[in-house]
């Protein structure tokens, strides 16, 4: 009798551990699949002949409250309205080297949640990483290239 109870107990325990372990693995896999990589547009940067005049034109004709860098549009996150966010609009000189090695006249900055994990994932996927993560008071940055040679700035913001 004790031997039968021990066998039943062992089977039930093994099944329970297996079921629990499988559930944990499925949740981990679901989180990896559902992991947000880009959460929004952090900025739109473009080249122009005279950034100062361009900012003034947008201020005069479109009412954009420009400063030395461009404009910062502030907003609330849709999923959590207690969290603030921002998107930057910035004209750069047409001779800027900041967009290099891209030869394009624009660069988009994408907001991301976890730059370190995303950088590791992108490396594994063979994406061209242009530099190392840099940290500032307002967030972390990393630059990558897309398949057509567009430089992309990834930004984990500190809002």
Secondary structure as GFF3:
##gff-version 3
##sequence-region A 1 159
A	DSSP	alpha_helix	2	34	.	.	.	ID=ss1
A	DSSP	beta_strand	40	48	.	.	.	ID=ss2
A	DSSP	alpha_helix	51	62	.	.	.	ID=ss3
A	DSSP	beta_strand	71	76	.	.	.	ID=ss4
A	DSSP	beta_strand	84	93	.	.	.	ID=ss5
A	DSSP	beta_strand	106	111	.	.	.	ID=ss6
A	DSSP	alpha_helix	115	124	.	.	.	ID=ss7
A	DSSP	beta_strand	128	129	.	.	.	ID=ss8
A	DSSP	beta_strand	134	136	.	.	.	ID=ss9
A	DSSP	beta_strand	139	145	.	.	.	ID=ss10
A	DSSP	beta_strand	151	157	.	.	.	ID=ss11
###
